Amino acid sequence: MYQLQVEGMTCGGCAANVKQAVQRVDSHAQVDVDLQKKTVNVDTQADIQAVQSSISAAGYPVTGYTVQ
């Protein structure tokens, strides 16, 4: 499980876009977005660099992450 800091998320549409970006890399990933904290919790077996790249490519810069 990873907790990513993601900028630019302001609404439910943004949360859905971020979730789709993660699931493009791993369709079975569990994704929980917290708009207030600007965090995304991701439970995935995919490479975290690929997940970060996909989220950033969707227009939401990832500024860091921690392993949970």
CYANA upper distance limits for C-alpha pairs under 8 A (distance plus 0.5 A):
  1 MET  CA     41 ASN  CA      7.42
  1 MET  CA     42 VAL  CA      6.04
  1 MET  CA     43 ASP  CA      4.80
  1 MET  CA     44 THR  CA      7.04
  1 MET  CA     67 VAL  CA      6.58
  1 MET  CA     68 GLN  CA      5.76
  2 TYR  CA     41 ASN  CA      6.15
  2 TYR  CA     42 VAL  CA      5.70
  2 TYR  CA     43 ASP  CA      6.94
  2 TYR  CA     65 TYR  CA      7.13
  2 TYR  CA     66 THR  CA      6.22
  2 TYR  CA     67 VAL  CA      5.11
  2 TYR  CA     68 GLN  CA      5.93
  3 GLN  CA     39 THR  CA      6.96
  3 GLN  CA     40 VAL  CA      6.10
  3 GLN  CA     41 ASN  CA      4.93
  3 GLN  CA     42 VAL  CA      6.87
  3 GLN  CA     65 TYR  CA      5.91
  3 GLN  CA     66 THR  CA      5.80
  3 GLN  CA     67 VAL  CA      6.90
  3 GLN  CA     68 GLN  CA      7.12
  4 LEU  CA     39 THR  CA      5.99
  4 LEU  CA     40 VAL  CA      5.62
  4 LEU  CA     41 ASN  CA      6.86
  4 LEU  CA     42 VAL  CA      8.28
  4 LEU  CA     62 VAL  CA      7.23
  4 LEU  CA     63 THR  CA      8.08
  4 LEU  CA     64 GLY  CA      6.33
  4 LEU  CA     65 TYR  CA      4.63
  4 LEU  CA     66 THR  CA      7.06
  5 GLN  CA     38 LYS  CA      6.44
  5 GLN  CA     39 THR  CA      5.24
  5 GLN  CA     40 VAL  CA      7.10
  5 GLN  CA     62 VAL  CA      6.21
  5 GLN  CA     63 THR  CA      5.98
  5 GLN  CA     64 GLY  CA      5.80
  5 GLN  CA     65 TYR  CA      6.41
  6 VAL  CA     38 LYS  CA      6.03
  6 VAL  CA     39 THR  CA      6.28
  6 VAL  CA     40 VAL  CA      7.42
  6 VAL  CA     60 TYR  CA      6.69
  6 VAL  CA     61 PRO  CA      6.20
  6 VAL  CA     62 VAL  CA      4.99
  6 VAL  CA     63 THR  CA      6.55
  6 VAL  CA     64 GLY  CA      8.17
  7 GLU  CA     38 LYS  CA      6.83
  7 GLU  CA     60 TYR  CA      6.14
  7 GLU  CA     61 PRO  CA      5.89
  7 GLU  CA     62 VAL  CA      6.93
  7 GLU  CA     63 THR  CA      7.70
  8 GLY  CA     14 CYS  CA      8.48
  8 GLY  CA     59 GLY  CA      8.25
  8 GLY  CA     60 TYR  CA      5.97
  8 GLY  CA     61 PRO  CA      7.65
  9 MET  CA     14 CYS  CA      5.71
  9 MET  CA     15 ALA  CA      7.09
  9 MET  CA     35 LEU  CA      6.76
  9 MET  CA     38 LYS  CA      7.22
  9 MET  CA     60 TYR  CA      7.45
 10 THR  CA     14 CYS  CA      6.77
 10 THR  CA     15 ALA  CA      8.45
 10 THR  CA     35 LEU  CA      6.84
 11 CYS  CA     15 ALA  CA      6.97
 11 CYS  CA     35 LEU  CA      7.57
 12 GLY  CA     16 ALA  CA      6.68
 13 GLY  CA     17 ASN  CA      6.70
 14 CYS  CA     18 VAL  CA      6.72
 15 ALA  CA     19 LYS  CA      6.67
 15 ALA  CA     33 VAL  CA      6.52
 15 ALA  CA     35 LEU  CA      7.91
 16 ALA  CA     20 GLN  CA      6.65
 17 ASN  CA     21 ALA  CA      6.66
 17 ASN  CA     58 ALA  CA      7.73
 18 VAL  CA     22 VAL  CA      6.84
 18 VAL  CA     55 ILE  CA      6.38
 18 VAL  CA     58 ALA  CA      7.72
 18 VAL  CA     60 TYR  CA      8.00
 19 LYS  CA     23 GLN  CA      6.69
 19 LYS  CA     31 VAL  CA      6.57
 19 LYS  CA     32 ASP  CA      8.41
 19 LYS  CA     33 VAL  CA      8.31
 20 GLN  CA     24 ARG  CA      6.59
 21 ALA  CA     25 VAL  CA      7.59
 21 ALA  CA     51 VAL  CA      8.10
 21 ALA  CA     54 SER  CA      5.91
 21 ALA  CA     55 ILE  CA      5.80
 21 ALA  CA     58 ALA  CA      7.07
 22 VAL  CA     26 ASP  CA      6.87
 22 VAL  CA     27 SER  CA      8.21
 22 VAL  CA     29 ALA  CA      7.69
 22 VAL  CA     31 VAL  CA      8.12
 22 VAL  CA     51 VAL  CA      6.11
 22 VAL  CA     54 SER  CA      7.04
 22 VAL  CA     55 ILE  CA      7.01
 23 GLN  CA     27 SER  CA      4.79
 23 GLN  CA     28 HIS  CA      7.32
 23 GLN  CA     29 ALA  CA      6.58
 24 ARG  CA     54 SER  CA      8.12
 25 VAL  CA     46 ALA  CA      7.41
 25 VAL  CA     50 ALA  CA      7.36
 25 VAL  CA     51 VAL  CA      6.74
 25 VAL  CA     54 SER  CA      7.77
 26 ASP  CA     44 THR  CA      7.34
 26 ASP  CA     45 GLN  CA      8.06
 26 ASP  CA     46 ALA  CA      6.62
 28 HIS  CA     44 THR  CA      7.88
 29 ALA  CA     42 VAL  CA      7.17
 29 ALA  CA     43 ASP  CA      6.09
 29 ALA  CA     44 THR  CA      5.27
 29 ALA  CA     45 GLN  CA      8.13
 30 GLN  CA     41 ASN  CA      8.47
 30 GLN  CA     42 VAL  CA      6.20
 30 GLN  CA     43 ASP  CA      5.53
 30 GLN  CA     44 THR  CA      7.25
 31 VAL  CA     40 VAL  CA      7.34
 31 VAL  CA     41 ASN  CA      6.24
 31 VAL  CA     42 VAL  CA      5.24
 31 VAL  CA     43 ASP  CA      7.12
 32 ASP  CA     40 VAL  CA      6.15
 32 ASP  CA     41 ASN  CA      5.56
 32 ASP  CA     42 VAL  CA      7.12
 33 VAL  CA     38 LYS  CA      8.11
 33 VAL  CA     39 THR  CA      6.54
 33 VAL  CA     40 VAL  CA      4.98
 33 VAL  CA     41 ASN  CA      6.92
 34 ASP  CA     38 LYS  CA      6.24
 34 ASP  CA     39 THR  CA      5.77
 34 ASP  CA     40 VAL  CA      6.72
 35 LEU  CA     39 THR  CA      7.26
 46 ALA  CA     50 ALA  CA      7.78
 46 ALA  CA     51 VAL  CA      7.70
 47 ASP  CA     51 VAL  CA      7.07
 48 ILE  CA     52 GLN  CA      6.64
 49 GLN  CA     53 SER  CA      6.61
 50 ALA  CA     54 SER  CA      6.68
 51 VAL  CA     55 ILE  CA      6.82
 52 GLN  CA     56 SER  CA      6.62
 52 GLN  CA     62 VAL  CA      6.72
 53 SER  CA     57 ALA  CA      6.46
 54 SER  CA     58 ALA  CA      6.83
 55 ILE  CA     59 GLY  CA      7.34
 55 ILE  CA     60 TYR  CA      6.27
 55 ILE  CA     61 PRO  CA      7.48
 55 ILE  CA     62 VAL  CA      7.62
 56 SER  CA     60 TYR  CA      5.30
 56 SER  CA     61 PRO  CA      5.15
 56 SER  CA     62 VAL  CA      6.66
